[in-house]
C-alpha cells in the first residue's frame, strides 16, 4: 500500500477510536438527519482549526448541560481582544419552523462544541460520510 494511503488508513482508525457515538432523537435536522440516525463525532476535529460554515457539529445544550444537540454551523466569530482568544459558533437547524438553535440560545462558545459529525453508520440504508 502506498505511504499516503497507509497514512490515511491510520488517521481514519485514530479518528474512529477517539470519536463518540450519538443518536439523533428529534427532527430538528430533517432532511439531513432523521430520528434514529446513529452518528460518529470526531471530538478532536477542532483542536487545530475552527469549525467551518456548513459543517455538522454536536454542541452542549446551553439550557441543559446533560444534553447534546446536533446542528449545522452557520457562522464562526473569533476575538483576540481582550485575551484569551475566543471563538463563538452560530448554529442553525436544517428543519424549517421553530427549533432550538442559535436563534433561541445565541452563539455557542467553541469550548461547548463537542466535535464534528463525520459519519452516519446506521441505519444501514442511510450509511454515509457527512
Contact map, one row per residue, 1 for C-alpha under 8 A:
1110110000000000000000000000000000000000000000000000000000000000000000000000000000000000000000000000000000000000000000000000000000
1111110000000000000000000000000000000000000000000000000000000000000000000000000000000000000000000000000000000000000000000000000000
1111111000000000000000000000000000000000000000000000000000000000000000000000000000000000000000000000000000000000000000000000000000
0111111100000000000000000000000000000000000000000000000000000000000000000000000000000000000000000000000000000000000000000000000000
1111111110000000000000000000000000000000000000000000000000000000000000000000000000000000000000000000000000000000000000000000000000
1111111111000000000000000000000000000000000000000000000000000000000000000000000000000000000000000000000000000000000000000000000000
0011111111100000000000000000000000000000000000000000000000000000000000000000000000000000000000000000000000000000000000000000000000
0001111111110000000000000000000000000000000000000000000000000000000000000000000000000000000000000000000000000000000000000000000000
0000111111111000000000000000000000000000000000000000000000000000000000000000000000000000000000000000000000000000000000000000000000
0000011111111100000000000000000000000000000000000000000000000000000000000000000000000000000000000000000000000000000000000000000000
0000001111111110000000000000000000000000000000000000000000000000000000000000000000000000000000000000000000000000000000000000000000
0000000111111111000000000000000000000000000000000000000000000000000000000000000000000000000000000000000000000000000000000000000000
0000000011111111100000000000000000000000000000000000000000000000000000000000000000000000000000000000000000000000000000000000000000
0000000001111111110000000000000000000000000000000000000000000000000000000000000000000000000000000000000000000000000000000000000000
0000000000111111111000000000000000000000010000000000000000000000000000000000000000000000000000000000000000000000000000000000000000
0000000000011111111000000000000000000001010000000000000000000000000000000000000000000000000000000000000000000000000000000000000000
0000000000001111111000000000000000000000000000000000000000000000000000000000000000000000000000000000000000000000000000000000000000
0000000000000111111100000000000000000000011100000000000000000000000000000000000000000000000000000000000000000000000000000000000000
0000000000000011111110000000000000000001111100000000000000000000000000000000000000000000000000000000000000000000000000000000000000
0000000000000000011111000000000000000001111000000000000000000000000000000000000000000000000000000000000000000000000000000000000000
0000000000000000001111100000000000000111100000000000000000000000000000000000000000000000000000000000000000000000000000000000000000
0000000000000000000111110000000000000111100000000000000000000000000000000000000000000000000000000000000000000000000000000000000000
0000000000000000000011111000000000111110000000000000000000000000000000000000000000000000000000000000000000000000000000000000000000
0000000000000000000001111100000011111110000000000000000000000000000001000000000000000000000000000000000000000000000000000000000000
0000000000000000000000111110000001110000000000000000000000000000000000000000000000000000000000000000000000000000000000000000000000
0000000000000000000000011111100001100000000000000000000000000000000000000000000000000000000000000000000000000000000000000000000000
0000000000000000000000001111110011100000000000000000000000000000000000000000000000000000000000100000000000000000000000000000000000
0000000000000000000000000111110000000000000000000000000000000000000000000000000000000000000011100011000000000000000000000000000000
0000000000000000000000000111111111000000000000000000000000000000000001100000000000000000000011100000000000000000000000000000000000
0000000000000000000000000011111111000000000000000000000000000000000000000000000000000000000001100000000000000000000000000000000000
0000000000000000000000000000111111000000000000000000000000000000000000000000000000000000000001100000000000000000000000000000000000
0000000000000000000000000000111111000000000000000000000000000000000000000000000000000000000001000000000000000000000000000000000000
0000000000000000000000010010111111101000000000000000000000000000000000000000000000000000000000000000000000000000000000000000000000
0000000000000000000000011110111111111000000000000000000000000000000000000000000000000000000000000000000000000000000000000000000000
0000000000000000000000111110000011111000000000000000000000000000000000000000000000000000000000000000000000000000000000000000000000
0000000000000000000000111000000001111100000000000000000000000000000000000000000000000000000000000000000000000000000000000010000000
0000000000000000000000110000000011111110000000000000000000000000000000000000000000000000000000000000000000000000000000011110010000
0000000000000000000011110000000000011111000000000000000000000000000000000000000000000000000000000000000000000000000000011110000000
0000000000000000000011110000000000001111100000000000000000000000000000000000000000000000000000000000000000000000000011111100000000
0000000000000001001111000000000000000111110000000000000000000000000000000000000000000000000000000000000000000000000011111000000000
0000000000000000001111000000000000000011111000000000000011000000000000000000000000000000000000000000000000000000011111100000000000
0000000000000011011100000000000000000001111110000000000000000000000000000000000000000000000000000000000000000000001111000000000000
0000000000000000011100000000000000000000111111000000000000000000000000000000000000000000000000000000000000000000011100000000000000
0000000000000000011000000000000000000000011111100000000000000000000000000000000000000000000000000000000000000000001000000000000000
0000000000000000000000000000000000000000011111111000000000000000000000000000000000000000000000000000000000000000001100000000000000
0000000000000000000000000000000000000000001111111110000000000000000000000000000000000000000000000000000000000000001100000000000000
0000000000000000000000000000000000000000000111111100000000000000000000000000000000000000000000000000000000000000000000000000000000
0000000000000000000000000000000000000000000011111100000000000000000000000000000000000000000000000000000000000000000000000000000000
0000000000000000000000000000000000000000000011111110000000000000000000000000000000000000000000000000000000000000000000000000000000
0000000000000000000000000000000000000000000001111111000000000000000000000001000000000010000000000000000000000000000000000000000000
0000000000000000000000000000000000000000000001001111101000000000000000001001000000000000100000000000000000000000000000000000000000
0000000000000000000000000000000000000000000000000111111000000000000000001011000000000000000000000000000000000000000000000000000000
0000000000000000000000000000000000000000000000000011111000000000000000011111000000000000000000000000000000000000000000000000000000
0000000000000000000000000000000000000000000000000001111100000000000000011100000000000000000000000000000000000000000000000000000000
0000000000000000000000000000000000000000000000000011111110000000000000011000000000000000000000000000000000000000000110000000000000
0000000000000000000000000000000000000000000000000000011111000000000001111000000000000000000000000000000000000000000111000000000001
0000000000000000000000000000000000000000100000000000001111100000000001111000000000000000000000000000000000000000111110000000000000
0000000000000000000000000000000000000000100000000000000111110000000111100000000000000000000000000000000000000000111110000000000000
0000000000000000000000000000000000000000000000000000000011111000000111100000000000000000000000000000000000010001111000000000000000
0000000000000000000000000000000000000000000000000000000001111101111110000000000000000000000000000000000000000001110000000000000000
0000000000000000000000000000000000000000000000000000000000111111111110000000000000000000000000000000000000000000000000000000000000
0000000000000000000000000000000000000000000000000000000000011111100000000000000000000000000000000000000010010000000000000000000000
0000000000000000000000000000000000000000000000000000000000001111100000000000000000000000000000000000000010000000000000000000000000
0000000000000000000000000000000000000000000000000000000000011111111000000000000000000000000000000000000000000000000000000000000000
0000000000000000000000000000000000000000000000000000000000011111111100000000000000000000000000000000000000000000000000000000000000
0000000000000000000000000000000000000000000000000000000000011001111100000000000000000000000000000000000000000000000000000000000000
0000000000000000000000000000000000000000000000000000000000011001111110000000000000000000000000000000000000000000000000000000000000
0000000000000000000000000000000000000000000000000000000001111000111111000000000000000000000000000000000000000000000000000000000000
0000000000000000000000000000000000000000000000000000000001111000001111100000000000000000000000000000000000000000000000000000000000
0000000000000000000000010000100000000000000000000000000111100000000111110000000000000000000000000000000000000000000000000000000000
0000000000000000000000000000100000000000000000000000000111100000000011111000000000000000001111000000100000000000000000000000000000
0000000000000000000000000000000000000000000000000000111110000000000001111100000000000000001111000000000000000000000000000000000000
0000000000000000000000000000000000000000000000000011111110000000000000111111000000000000111100000000000000000000000000000000000000
0000000000000000000000000000000000000000000000000000110000000000000000011111000000000000111100000000000000000000000000000000000000
0000000000000000000000000000000000000000000000000001100000000000000000001111100000000000111000000000000000000000000000000000000000
0000000000000000000000000000000000000000000000000111100000000000000000001111110000000011110000000000000000000000000000000000000000
0000000000000000000000000000000000000000000000000000000000000000000000000011111000000011100000000000000000000000000000000000000000
0000000000000000000000000000000000000000000000000000000000000000000000000001111100001111000000000000000000000000000000000000000000
0000000000000000000000000000000000000000000000000000000000000000000000000000111111001110000000000000000000000000000000000000000000
0000000000000000000000000000000000000000000000000000000000000000000000000000011111111100000000000000000000000000000000000000000000
0000000000000000000000000000000000000000000000000000000000000000000000000000001111111000000000000000000000000000000000000000000000
0000000000000000000000000000000000000000000000000000000000000000000000000000001111111000000000000000000000000000000000000000000000
0000000000000000000000000000000000000000000000000000000000000000000000000000000111111100000000000000000000000000000000000000000000
0000000000000000000000000000000000000000000000000000000000000000000000000000000111111100000000000000000000000000000000000000000000
0000000000000000000000000000000000000000000000000000000000000000000000000000011111111110000000000000000000000000000000000000000000
0000000000000000000000000000000000000000000000000000000000000000000000000000011100111111000000000000000000001100000000000000000000
0000000000000000000000000000000000000000000000000100000000000000000000000001111000001111100000000000000000001100000000000000000000
0000000000000000000000000000000000000000000000000000000000000000000000000001110000000111110000000000000000111100000000000000000000
0000000000000000000000000000000000000000000000000010000000000000000000001111100000000011111000000000000000111100000000000000000000
0000000000000000000000000000000000000000000000000000000000000000000000001111000000000001111100000000010001110000000000000000000000
0000000000000000000000000000000000000000000000000000000000000000000000111110000000000000111110000000110000110000000000000000000000
0000000000000000000000000000000000000000000000000000000000000000000000111100000000000000011111000000111000000000000000000000000000
0000000000000000000000000001100000000000000000000000000000000000000000110000000000000000001111110011100000000000000000000000000000
0000000000000000000000000001111100000000000000000000000000000000000000110000000000000000000111110000000000000000000000000000000000
0000000000000000000000000011111000000000000000000000000000000000000000000000000000000000000011111010000000000000000000000000000000
0000000000000000000000000000000000000000000000000000000000000000000000000000000000000000000011111110000000000000000000000000000000
0000000000000000000000000000000000000000000000000000000000000000000000000000000000000000000000111110000000000000000000000000000000
0000000000000000000000000000000000000000000000000000000000000000000000000000000000000000000000011111000000000000000000000000000000
0000000000000000000000000001000000000000000000000000000000000000000000000000000000000000000010111111100000000000000000000000000000
0000000000000000000000000001000000000000000000000000000000000000000000000000000000000000000010000111111110000000000000000000000000
0000000000000000000000000000000000000000000000000000000000000000000000100000000000000000001110000011111111000000000000000000000000
0000000000000000000000000000000000000000000000000000000000000000000000000000000000000000011100000001111111110000000000000000000000
0000000000000000000000000000000000000000000000000000000000000000000000000000000000000000000100000001111111000000000000000000000000
0000000000000000000000000000000000000000000000000000000000000000000000000000000000000000000000000001111111000000000000000000000000
0000000000000000000000000000000000000000000000000000000000000110000000000000000000000000000000000001111111100000000000000000000000
0000000000000000000000000000000000000000000000000000000000000000000000000000000000000000010000000000111111110000000000000000000000
0000000000000000000000000000000000000000000000000000000000000000000000000000000000000001111000000000010011111000000000000000000000
0000000000000000000000000000000000000000000000000000000000100100000000000000000000000001111000000000010001111101100000000000000000
0000000000000000000000000000000000000000000000000000000000000000000000000000000000000111100000000000000000111111100000000000000000
0000000000000000000000000000000000000000000000000000000000000000000000000000000000000111100000000000000000011111100000000000000000
0000000000000000000000000000000000000000000000000000000000000000000000000000000000000000000000000000000000001111110000000000000000
0000000000000000000000000000000000000000000000000000000000110000000000000000000000000000000000000000000000011111110000000000000000
0000000000000000000000000000000000000000000000000000000011110000000000000000000000000000000000000000000000011111111000000000000000
0000000000000000000000000000000000000000101000000000000011110000000000000000000000000000000000000000000000000011111100000000000000
0000000000000000000000000000000000000000111111000000000011100000000000000000000000000000000000000000000000000000111110000000000000
0000000000000000000000000000000000000000111011000000001111000000000000000000000000000000000000000000000000000000011111000000000000
0000000000000000000000000000000000000011110000000000001111000000000000000000000000000000000000000000000000000000001111100000000001
0000000000000000000000000000000000000011110000000000000100000000000000000000000000000000000000000000000000000000000111110000000011
0000000000000000000000000000000000000011100000000000000000000000000000000000000000000000000000000000000000000000000011111000001111
0000000000000000000000000000000000001111000000000000000000000000000000000000000000000000000000000000000000000000000001111110011111
0000000000000000000000000000000000001111000000000000000000000000000000000000000000000000000000000000000000000000000000111111011100
0000000000000000000000000000000000001110000000000000000000000000000000000000000000000000000000000000000000000000000000011111111000
0000000000000000000000000000000000011100000000000000000000000000000000000000000000000000000000000000000000000000000000011111111000
0000000000000000000000000000000000000000000000000000000000000000000000000000000000000000000000000000000000000000000000001111111000
0000000000000000000000000000000000000000000000000000000000000000000000000000000000000000000000000000000000000000000000000111111000
0000000000000000000000000000000000001000000000000000000000000000000000000000000000000000000000000000000000000000000000011111111100
0000000000000000000000000000000000000000000000000000000000000000000000000000000000000000000000000000000000000000000000111111111110
0000000000000000000000000000000000000000000000000000000000000000000000000000000000000000000000000000000000000000000000111000011111
0000000000000000000000000000000000000000000000000000000000000000000000000000000000000000000000000000000000000000000001110000001111
0000000000000000000000000000000000000000000000000000000100000000000000000000000000000000000000000000000000000000000011110000000111
